[in-house]
Amino acid sequence: MGRTTGGWGLSGTVIGQSGYPFTVGNPNPFNPKGYTSGVCGAGLTAFTAACGDYNADGDNNDYPNVTSYAQLKGRKNFLPLNRGGTGGIFPNEATQFTQPTVGTEGNEQENLFRGPGFFETNASLHKLTTIHQKISAEFRVEIFNVFNHPNLDAPDTNVTDGASFGVSGGQHEQRWIQLGANIKF
């Protein structure tokens, strides 16, 4: 009876986090309208829609101008329309993110937007049974993400990505169960 009722243990963790900060950027290369190849700065009038590297310094991840740091924070806002979401956390993206003046940096400050939050509960149930004086066996059941809470990935931060901009592209692992056993001597 003692071997059946004794040696049980239960442990677990709960993780709850606000979303990670992120910055909106444009990883596209320098591609302005009216640019004459080989003549630096000649004829620059405006950027093409997909142009990045706004200041033409060779770094293809420049920030746009931002008129507001407002964003939608509800879970459905991070989901695309085909998964029951609203299609993005930036409802006014056309006016909220604009290209800076040709040859200058955008005014966006780093890490003032937030990704989706994260919540996970993990649990472990184990049983240690003494078989002989110096020999024991341990059996474990570990469950990760016990409540199968869907935790979304960070949203797409490329301002030129159209419908996927501001939308999470996937989610972290769903619930999974692990069984284990070992003999200690």
Secondary structure as UniProt FT lines:
FT   HELIX           2..5
FT   STRAND          8..17
FT   STRAND          21..22
FT   STRAND          25..26
FT   STRAND          32..33
FT   TURN            37..38
FT   TURN            40..43
FT   STRAND          46..47
FT   TURN            49..50
FT   TURN            54..55
FT   STRAND          65..66
FT   HELIX           75..78
FT   HELIX           81..83
FT   TURN            91..92
FT   HELIX           93..96
FT   STRAND          97..98
FT   TURN            102..103
FT   TURN            110..111
FT   STRAND          113..114
FT   STRAND          118..132
FT   TURN            133..134
FT   STRAND          135..144
FT   TURN            146..147
FT   STRAND          155..156
FT   TURN            159..160
FT   HELIX           162..164
FT   STRAND          176..184
//
